[in-house]
Amino acid sequence: MISENDLVESIFVRDFSNKSIDLLKEYKGKPLLLLIYNNQCLGCTGRAIPLAYELQKENEELQVVGIHASFNASLVTESDIKSIFTIDKLPFPIYLDNGRAVYDQFDSSGTPEWVLITRDGKLNRTIFGSQEGAQNRLFYAIEQLKAE
């Protein structure tokens, strides 16, 4: 398990063509706000994803990345991911966590789980949830992350 202020060595996800991607290499030098979510989670699709979109627009120096965690053996497709959006183009990059390796890597409490990574690759904080209290903790954590 990774604790706050620990260096994160890698975060491996898959893109829609099943290519393995290390998010730390892909977005090197940028602070990351990861949203670990699932399409079946109403708090994720109704609150967290719209919030992540707003946070990306308001914080250009921050890279928002969605990570769809799968909790069963069925594979999720690009079409499945896009089915929850009313637009064709995804509002921020979304990758797949088949087998929930990233979910487990950060000892997630459920979905949505927010993971903040500093520009030098350290775990800043994780926050579970999408309701008002979690959103307030997230806003403060983002301000702290941007100040580092």
C-alpha positions in Angstrom: 0.0 0.0 0.0 1.2 3.5 -0.8 1.0 6.1 1.9 0.8 9.9 1.7 4.1 11.5 0.6 5.4 8.1 -0.7 7.0 8.1 -4.1 4.7 6.4 -6.6 6.8 4.3 -8.9 4.2 3.7 -11.6 0.5 3.7 -12.3 -0.2 1.2 -15.1 -3.6 1.4 -16.9 -4.8 0.3 -20.3 -6.0 2.5 -23.1 -9.0 1.5 -25.3 -6.7 -0.4 -27.7 -5.5 -2.5 -24.6 -2.0 -0.8 -24.7 -0.4 -0.6 -21.3 0.3 3.0 -20.2 2.2 4.3 -17.2 0.4 7.5 -16.2 3.5 8.8 -14.4 5.5 8.7 -17.7 2.6 9.8 -19.8 2.1 13.0 -17.8 5.6 13.5 -16.4 6.1 16.8 -14.6 2.4 17.6 -14.2 0.4 17.2 -10.9 -2.3 14.6 -11.4 -5.8 14.3 -10.2 -6.9 10.8 -10.8 -10.6 9.8 -10.6 -11.0 6.1 -10.0 -14.6 5.4 -10.9 -17.1 2.9 -12.4 -19.9 3.5 -14.9 -22.3 1.6 -12.6 -21.7 4.0 -9.7 -24.3 6.7 -9.7 -22.2 9.0 -7.5 -19.5 8.7 -10.1 -21.5 9.4 -13.2 -23.8 11.9 -11.6 -21.4 14.0 -9.5 -17.8 12.9 -9.8 -17.3 13.0 -13.5 -19.0 16.4 -14.0 -16.9 17.7 -11.1 -13.7 16.3 -12.7 -14.6 18.1 -15.9 -15.1 21.4 -14.1 -11.8 20.9 -12.2 -9.9 20.3 -15.4 -11.3 23.5 -16.9 -10.5 25.6 -13.8 -7.0 24.1 -13.2 -5.1 24.0 -16.4 -1.8 23.2 -14.6 -3.4 20.0 -13.3 -4.0 16.9 -15.4 -7.3 15.2 -14.6 -7.4 11.5 -15.6 -10.3 9.1 -15.3 -9.6 5.5 -14.5 -12.5 3.1 -14.9 -12.1 0.3 -12.4 -13.7 -3.0 -13.4 -14.8 -5.2 -10.5 -15.7 -8.3 -12.5 -14.4 -10.3 -15.4 -16.3 -8.5 -18.1 -14.2 -6.2 -20.3 -15.2 -2.5 -20.7 -15.0 -1.0 -24.1 -14.6 2.6 -25.4 -18.2 2.5 -26.3 -19.2 1.5 -22.8 -17.2 4.4 -21.4 -18.6 7.0 -23.8 -22.2 5.8 -23.2 -22.4 7.9 -20.1 -21.5 11.1 -21.9 -23.7 13.4 -23.9 -20.7 14.4 -26.1 -18.6 12.3 -28.5 -15.2 13.6 -27.3 -14.2 12.6 -23.8 -13.8 15.7 -21.5 -10.5 14.4 -20.1 -8.4 11.2 -20.7 -10.0 8.0 -19.5 -8.1 4.7 -19.1 -9.1 1.2 -18.0 -8.2 -0.6 -14.8 -9.1 -4.1 -15.6 -8.7 -6.3 -12.6 -8.8 -3.2 -10.3 -5.0 -3.1 -9.9 -4.9 0.7 -9.6 -7.9 0.7 -7.3 -6.0 -1.7 -5.0 -2.7 0.1 -5.5 -4.2 3.1 -3.7 -6.2 1.1 -1.2 -9.4 2.7 -2.5 -12.4 2.7 -0.2 -14.9 2.5 -3.1 -15.8 4.6 -6.0 -15.4 7.4 -6.7 -11.9 7.7 -5.3 -9.8 10.8 -6.0 -6.0 10.4 -6.0 -3.7 13.5 -6.0 -0.1 13.0 -7.2 2.5 15.8 -7.0 4.4 16.8 -10.1 7.4 14.9 -8.7 5.4 11.7 -8.4 4.5 11.5 -4.7 1.1 10.6 -3.4 -0.3 13.8 -2.0 -3.7 12.5 -0.8 -6.6 10.2 -1.5 -10.3 11.2 -1.0 -13.3 8.9 -1.2 -16.7 10.1 -2.3 -18.4 12.8 -4.4 -20.8 14.4 -1.9 -20.3 17.9 -0.5 -17.9 17.0 2.3 -15.7 15.0 0.0 -15.8 17.8 -2.6 -14.7 20.4 0.0 -11.7 18.2 1.0 -10.9 17.8 -2.6 -11.0 21.6 -3.3 -8.6 22.2 -0.3 -6.3 19.3 -1.4 -6.1 20.7 -5.0 -5.1 24.2 -3.7 -2.4 22.5 -1.6 -1.2 20.5 -4.5 -1.0 23.5 -6.8 1.0 25.4 -4.1 3.7 22.7 -4.0 
